[in-house]
Amino acid sequence: MASVLLITGCGGQTRKTPKAWQEGFREQVKDATSLAVVIRGRCEGCLAEPISFRINDPVAIRDFIKLIEIEHYDGRFIGMCSGNDTITFLHGEETLVQLVRIPFSLLSWRDERWKGDAVLTDQSYQRIAEWFSAQGFPYFMEEMAANEEAEKRRAAADAAFVASFPEIVRPLLLEGSNTNGEIDAELIVSRMDSSRAAFVAVSRSLGREEGHNASWSGTYPLTRAVLAVAHASNAAEFWDAVDDLSDDPSGQFGAGRLFFFEKIGRDDDAAKHLDAIIDLARTTLVHGYDQNKPTVMRYLSRFQHAKVVDFLRQLANGDVGTEIDRKNLWDDEPGIRAHALLSLALQNEKISDKDWHRWSTEFQSPPDQAAIEIAGCLWGKGPAIQSSYFRFKSSTLGLAAIEALVRTPGPMSLGMLATAGLEHPWASVNDVVELAIEQMIGEKWERKDRRRKIEEWLGAHPSQWIKPTGINGQ
């Protein structure tokens, strides 16, 4: 990929042409006797120690100035990030011009007379890097070489990512790498044998992802491109594609993302595909990325079927699944075993006193302990719902606590919802709390007015709810 430098300034200027900018810059620095460079690193992370270079050779600097050739300038700003590196032109110790640099993209000229970004030609960028190298400062050349190697690695990774697709559509997909994932997905599907084939290819591409790239909640351009293909395909053929992937664990990872997170294939009667759904869940819960596992568990907790209950019991007993490593989570979701127990409680499945005693003392992390305590409330075996459950950054715990309170309506439950529940960190949980309060008090309001109306109702009916201790200092 060709490297592009931009030179940008702020202030007013009427002659917004490349020639005007270039002439203005050269006039400003024509008397420079020194040039100082300080490299601090990219805008997303600075170097531990800045790299400095200075040259005190007016003749060489005049040669350098001649290398600056502008390809485009119309007074508009192009760069999206402020830089950390500076190139300063001096006359003695007086600064004539200081340019702030972002690698491969931007130099910001701090001058009141200019506004917008000036783009250097590729040839000019190359000559500038070569000039610095000849002066004993090879940093820019080395940076360009490293960037070219990185681009080659990215291109190879992109090619491998779309290798599951027919060769005829790969170029169309690869365009997404440079368009933030925007592609003609319908055209790609039309050039494949069927939507079934498209789902297979998408699943295999997504199944290649590793580490944080495997997170379902995060995407990069090519991920967005292949997901666009999935959403442009005929969902009725999704489960045929899943059958084709039955002996392909990697493909099942991708299919699991499409079903559990992208909700493709949800229109069908789930019971018809229950064995396949459990297989997709098992693949993720055994071998998948930890951050994705709570999404699968939340789906299972809402699916009432004997086979799902049996699978949840296997998860709770540790017979299947790989427990979540909390270091891999950014939130407070419970682990899969505690989540499975909570799911059984939400589905009103019975457990023996022996199993309850074993499970209630087995878990150590605060989110797991909270999950077991909420399950105990639902089973009538544990303490009352605590306000602390609503402080976790977990929709699983928040929603389960709401359900436990809704099943035991009264002043205490209403008070817990109206205080701790409405302070949950996730807005989606707050919405459910508001609906639960409406249900308890027998009212129904427009969503936009709901919070205000609830507060007004609580103020008008203080005897019908009890504020829990430990809320707002009480």
N, C-alpha and C positions, 0 to 999 in steps of 0.2 A: 504494500500500500504506500502511495506517495505521501511523504511528510508535508504538512502545510504549516506555515507560520503566519500568524496574524499580528499586525501591529495596530494597537488601538489607542485612542485618545478621547478626551472629553472636552467640552466647551463648544464654541460656535465656529462654523466654517461654511462659507457659501459655495466654494469651488470643490464639489465632492467628486473628484476624479482621481484615478491612480496617479496621473502625472502631477497634479497639484499636490497631493500628499507627498510624493517622492521629492519634489523640488523643495517643499517646505521643510522636510526632514533634513535634507542635505544642507540647506542653508543654515539650519539651526546648529548643526554639528561640524561645520566646515573648519572651525578653529580648534577642534579637539586635539589635545596633546596626550591624553591618557584614556584608556578604556579599562574599566573594572567589571569583572563578572563575579557574582556570588550565586552559587547553586544551593538551594535549600530543599529541593525535592518537589514532588508533585503536590497538587493542591489537596489530595486526599491523605497525604502523609509526608511529613518533613523528614529530612535526613537527620540523624543524630548529631552530626557535625557538618556545618556548611562547608562547601568547597569553594575556594576563592582563587581568582586569577587576575593579574593586572599586567597591562602592557603600556609602556611609556615610549611610544614610537610614532610621532605624528605622521610620518610618511606611510607606514604600514596601516595606520588607522584610516587615512584617506583612501587607501586601496580597499579597505574593508567597506567603507561607506559606499563606494561605487558598486559593490556586490549586491546592494539592496535594490531589488527590482520588484515593483508592485504589479500584481496581476489584476487585483480587483479592489476597488474602494468606492463606496457610494454613500458614506456617512452613517451607515447602519451598524449596529453591534451584532457580531456573530458569535463570539466566545460566550460560554456559559459559566466559566469558573475564573476566579481571580487567581493569579499566580503567586509563587513564592520566590522565583529566581529573578535576579536583576542584572541588566547590562547597562552600565552607566558611562556616558561620555563626559569627559571633564576637560576644562582648560585650566591647567594648574590644579588647584583644589576646588575650583568652582564647577558645579554640576551644570552642564548644558542640556542634556537629555538623559532621563532614566527610563529604560524599558523594563517592564515587568513581564516575565516569560512563563508560559505554560508549555511543556514539551509537546512538540509537533503541532501546536495549534495557535498560540496566542502570545503576542508581545504588546503590552499596554504602555503607550506613550503618555506619560504624565505631563500634559501640556493643555492649557486652557483653550488653545485656539483650534483644537481638532476634536472631532467627535466621530465615533464609529471605528470599525476594524479595517485595517489594510492587509490584504492577503498577499504574501510573497509567492512568487513562482516557485515551482518545485526545483528548478535549476538554481535559483537564487538560494534557496534553503541549503541545497547540497554544497554550493560554493562557500557559503558562510561556515558550514561545519568543517569543510576542508581548510579554510583559512585559519580557523582557530586551531586546528590540528597542526598546521604548519608553524604556528606561533608557539607550539609546545603545550597546547591545551586540547587533548583529544577527546574530551568528555562528550561533545556533541556527536562526533563520529561514532564513538562507542555506543552512545545512546541510540543512534539510528540503527546500528548493526543489531543491537539487542532487540529493538522494536521489530526489525525485519524477521528475526528469528521467532519472536513471539507471534507475529502475524502468520508465519508458516505453521507454527504449532496450532494456532487457532483454526487455520484453514483445514489442517489435517483432522482436528477434532470435529469440526463442523461436517466434513465429508463423512467421517465415521458415524456421526449422529444421524445423518439422513440415508445411510447405506441400506437401511431396511426398505426404502422406497424404490420403485422402479427407476432406472436410470433416466428415463424420459422426463420425470418430474423433479429430479434433484436440483437442477439449476433454478427452478422456480422457488423451491424451498430455501435454497441458499441465499436468495435475494433478501429473505427475511433477516439475515444477519446484519444487513446494512440499512434496513427499513424499520428497525425496532419491532420486527415480527409481522409487519403488515404485508400480506401476500394475497394473491388471488386463490383462495382456498377452494372455491367451487371449481375453478379451472383444473386444479390439481386432482380433485376427486373425479372429475369427468374424464381425465386421462388415465385413470386407474381402472382395473378390471371391475371393481365394485366397491361399495362402501365397506363391505366386509374386509376386502383387501386393504382398504385405507385404515380401518381400525387396527388390523394386525400390524401394519407398518408403524402407525403412531405409537402403539403399545410397546413395540420393540425399541423404538427410538427413546421413549421416555424411560424404559427399563434399563437403559445404559447409564443413567445418571447415578452419580455416587456423591457421598458426603453431603454438604449443604445444598449442592445442586439438585439433590434428590428430594428436597423439601417441596411438598405440594403447594405451599402457600407462596413460594417464590418462583419467579420465572426470569429467563433472559430471552433475547430476541428469537433464537431458533426454537426454544421451548414454546413461545407464544405462537410461532408459525405452525408447528405441528399440532398444537391444540386447536388452532383455527381450522385445520383440516378435519380434525375429529368432530368439531361442532358443525362443519359443513356437510358431514356424511349423514347417511340415513340411519338414525338410531335403531331402527327395527332390525338392522343387521349386526348390531353390537354383540349380541350373545352368540351368534354364529362365529364371530371372530374370537370370542373368549374360548369357545370349544376348540378352535384351531390352535390356541395357545396353551392347551392343557398340559403339554409336556415341555413348556418353555417358561421356566421360572422368571427369567428376565422380562419376557413379554407380559407375564402375569402381574409383575410390579406395575408396568405401565397401564395395563387394563384396570388394575385396582385404583389407580389415580383417576382414570376416566369415570369409573363408577362411583367411588366413595366421595371424591372431591369435586369433579366436574359434573357429576350427577347424570352422566350419559347412561342410558339403559334403565332409568328409573321409571319410565312410563309403563313398562311391562309389569305384569303381575309377578312380584318378587318371589312368591312361593314357587312359581314355575322354574325359577333359576336358583333355588335356594342352595343346592349343592355347589354350584359354581360360585355363588356369593361367598359361601363359607371358605371355599378354596382360595379365593382372592383375599379374603380377610386373613386366613392362615399364612399366606405368603408374606403379607405385609407385617403381621404380628410376630412372625418368626425371624424373617430376614430383612425386614424393611427399615427405613430411616426412622429413628425414634420419634421425631416431631410429627410424623404422619399417623402414628398409632392411635392417639386419642380420637382422631376423626373416624377411624374404623370402629373404635369401641363405642362412640356415641351412636353410630348407625345401628350396631348390634343391640344396644340397650333399648332401642325403640322397636325392635323386630320381635314380635311375640310369636314364637313357634317352638315346638318341642325340640327340633334339631338345633335351633339357636340356643335354647336353654342348656342343652347338653354341651354345646361348644363353650358356652360361658362357664359352666362348671369345670370343664377341662382347663380353661384359662385360669380360673380362680385357684385350682389345685396345683397349678404350675406344670400340668401335664403337657401343655403346648404353649408356644409363644416364648419370646425372648424379652425379659423384663427391660423396661426403659431405664437407661442410664440418665439420671437427673442432670448430669453435666451437659447433656445434649439438648436440654429443653430451655427455652427462654421464658416459659410461663410456669404455672403451678398446677398443671394437669396431673392427676394421679397416675400411678403405674397401671399396667394392664391387669394385674391380678386384683388390686383393690378396685379398679374400675369394673372388672367383671363381677365382683361381689356386689357393688353398688347397682349394677345393671340387674342382677337377680332380684335385689330388693325392690327396685323400681317396677319390675314385672310381677311383683307379689309372689315370687317363688319361695317356697319354704326351705329352711335349713334346720338342721338339728342343733340342739343346745351344745353338743360336743363340737360340731364344726364352728359354731359361733364363738365359742370360748377360744378355740385354736386360732381362728382368723383375727379375732378382736385384739389379741396380744402379739401378733406376729409382725405387724408393719411398723416401720420406724419413721419414715419421712412425714413431715406435717401434712402434705396433701393426701398421702395414703391414709394416715390416721383420721383425717377429716372425712374421707370417703367412707371408711368403716363406721365412724360414728353416725354419719347421716344414714347409712344402711341400717344401723341399729335402730335409729328413730323410726324408719319405715317399717322395720320388723317388730317394733315394740320391745326391743331388747336393750336399747342404748339410752343415753341421756337426751335431753331436749335439744333442739336445734340451737346452735350458738351463733352469736353475731360474727364471730371470727371466721366462720365459713364463707361469709360474703366478702372477706378481704382478700381471699386468694385470687390470683389472676387465672381463673379457671371457669369456663362456662359450664363444664361438667359438674363441678361442686356447687356453683351458684344455682343452676337449674334443678339439681337434685334436692337442694335445700328448699327451694321454692315448692317443689312437689310435696315434700314432707310437711310443710306448713299448710299447704292447701288441703291435704288429707286430714289435718287436725285444725279446722277453723276455730277461731275464738279471739278474744282480746289480745292474748299473748302472741299468737301467730300473726295477727294483723299488725301489732306493734313492731314485731321483728321485720316484717316486710316493709313497713312504712319508714323504718329508720335504716337498719343495716342493709336491707335488701336494695333500697334505692341508692345506696352508696357503693354498690358493686362497681369495680373498675371497668367492666365491659358494658357498653350502651345496649347491646343486644339482650343482655341479662336484665338490665333496668326495664326494658320494654316488657319483658315477661313478668317482672315484678308488678308493674303497673296493671297489667291484665289480671294478675292474681288478686290484687287489691280490689279491682272492679268486681270480680267474681264474689269476693267475700262480702262486700258491702251492698251488692245488688244494684250497681250503677253501670252506666255505659256512656262514655264520652268520646268525642273525636280525638284522634291521636295527638293533634297539635295542642289540644287543651287539656289533655289527660293529667299531666303532672300538676298543673295549677289547680284543676278541679279536685284532685286528690288532696292536695294541701289544704284547700278550703274546706273540704269535707272533714278532714281530721281535726281542723281547728274548731269546727262547729259541733263535733261529736267526741269530746275528750274522754267521755266515760266509756266509750266503746272500744278503746284500744289501750294497751299498756306498753309504755316504752321500756325496752329491756335495760337492765343495768349494764354499765360499761359503755353506753353510747353517749358520745359527746361529754365525757367526763363524769357521767352519772354511774 
